[in-house]
Each structure stands twice: as structure tokens, then as C-alpha cells.
Amino acid sequence: MIRIDAVWLATAPMDMRAGTDTALARVVAVFGAAHAHTAYLFANRRGNRIKVLVHDGLGIWLAARRLHQGRFVWAAQGSNNCPLERVQLDALVLGLPWQRMGSAGSITMV
């Protein structure tokens, strides 16, 4: 339904009370701009909630997800924001270790 060509993971935590406008302002501050067909992912400090902001070329979509047990696997705080592949995004939103997923959907490390 929504075309996503690029995915970026922000390493700094975001307040999950943020709405669309606040999340968009955060994307512009962290990434410089909100590019069309790009998803931007943010997590809270505890790592049990994420927000995904997607610019579809016409408007902005904001989705949230929460894990009731465990945490989302996230990049180290303080490191650079990192790009993800689509299979890595799919793994991350399910709460799986996305770093293990390769470009063909294959597991690349154990």
C-alpha cells in the first residue's frame, strides 16, 4: 500500500507522545529532510516502543508499535543513524534481530 524505497533508523530515543508534526520535525532535525518514499524509525528509551514515520510523496504516515515483553533490537545509542534494507525493517517491527538479516532475506550470522 505504501511504497518504501529507503529505511533509516535513528539511534537517539524519541518521546513516544510525539505526534505527526513533532515526529516530522525530529526527522528534519536528525536526517536533514523527509524524503519521499522513505521510512524513519525511532524508539523510546526503554526500547519497547517504536514509531515509524513515512513520507509517501503526498503526505506523512505515522505508525506506532509496542512490545508487551522484551525490547526491539536497536542500534547502539550515540552511533550514527543507519540505513536498513526492507527485510531488516520487516524483522525489526516483529521484534526480531534485524542485524542478522541479509539482502535476500537470508540469515547472515548466528
C-alpha positions as MATLAB code, in Angstrom:
seq = 'MIRIDAVWLATAPMDMRAGTDTALARVVAVFGAAHAHTAYLFANRRGNRIKVLVHDGLGIWLAARRLHQGRFVWAAQGSNNCPLERVQLDALVLGLPWQRMGSAGSITMV';
ca = [
       0.000    0.000    0.000;
       2.776    2.463    0.898;
       5.923    2.366   -1.231;
       9.101    2.404    0.854;
      12.381    2.652   -1.044;
      14.679    3.552    1.852;
      14.615    2.999    5.603;
      16.586    4.945    8.202;
      16.979    4.044   11.862;
      17.561    6.880   14.339;
      19.760    5.873   17.253;
      18.708    8.636   19.676;
      15.491    7.895   21.613;
      12.297    9.839   20.943;
       9.398   10.701   23.238;
       6.554    8.411   22.168;
       3.976   11.102   22.965;
       5.161   12.890   19.808;
       2.528   13.319   17.137;
       2.949   13.650   13.389;
       4.228   17.230   13.392;
       6.707   16.644   16.222;
       7.961   13.414   14.629;
       8.349   15.177   11.270;
      10.315   17.982   12.941;
      12.532   15.329   14.551;
      13.136   13.673   11.147;
      14.169   17.026    9.652;
      16.447   17.754   12.627;
      18.113   14.319   12.608;
      18.181   13.464    8.888;
      18.080   16.914    7.268;
      14.845   16.316    5.327;
      11.944   13.913    4.978;
      12.477   12.312    1.575;
       9.625   10.783   -0.398;
       9.150    7.004   -0.092;
      11.434    6.851    2.929;
      10.663    5.410    6.376;
      12.265    6.817    9.518;
      12.282    4.715   12.696;
      12.551    5.952   16.274;
      12.406    4.060   19.578;
      11.761    5.165   23.130;
      14.445    4.992   25.830;
      13.328    1.589   27.114;
      13.243    0.131   23.596;
       9.803   -1.415   23.915;
       8.033    1.092   21.609;
       8.797    2.344   18.128;
       7.364    4.972   15.820;
       7.739    4.848   12.061;
       7.241    7.982   10.008;
       6.842    7.506    6.239;
       6.645   10.251    3.626;
       4.715    8.696    0.723;
       5.260   11.577   -1.706;
       1.931   13.212   -0.893;
       1.656   13.152    2.879;
       3.003   11.743    6.098;
       2.097    8.417    7.746;
       2.935    7.787   11.399;
       2.671    4.303   12.891;
       3.456    3.056   16.373;
       4.208   -0.403   17.705;
       4.698   -1.673   21.259;
       6.129   -4.909   22.585;
       4.497   -6.190   25.753;
       7.530   -8.351   26.528;
      11.146   -7.775   25.607;
      12.666   -4.960   23.592;
      13.196   -4.041   19.985;
      16.725   -4.749   18.789;
      18.222   -1.317   18.161;
      21.498    0.211   17.048;
      23.791    1.495   19.799;
      22.888    4.948   21.064;
      25.492    7.525   20.103;
      26.365    5.726   16.881;
      25.405    7.196   13.523;
      21.898    6.781   12.180;
      21.925    3.729    9.966;
      20.143    2.664    6.805;
      18.166   -0.588    6.781;
      17.032   -2.860    3.986;
      13.351   -3.779    3.644;
      13.852   -7.301    5.058;
      15.609   -5.753    8.051;
      12.656   -3.396    8.598;
      10.252   -6.326    8.450;
      12.322   -8.209   11.053;
      12.693   -5.171   13.312;
       8.965   -4.405   13.562;
       8.379   -8.024   14.576;
      10.938   -7.654   17.367;
      13.496   -9.921   15.675;
      17.262   -9.247   15.472;
      17.341   -7.322   12.178;
      21.168   -7.188   12.049;
      21.165  -10.876   11.128;
      19.054  -10.435    8.002;
      20.761  -10.147    4.620;
      19.564   -8.535    1.412;
      17.985  -11.770    0.145;
      16.160  -12.408    3.410;
      18.741  -14.953    4.451;
      20.296  -15.078    7.899;
      23.903  -13.918    7.656;
      25.158  -14.656   11.187;
      24.167  -16.820   14.138;
];
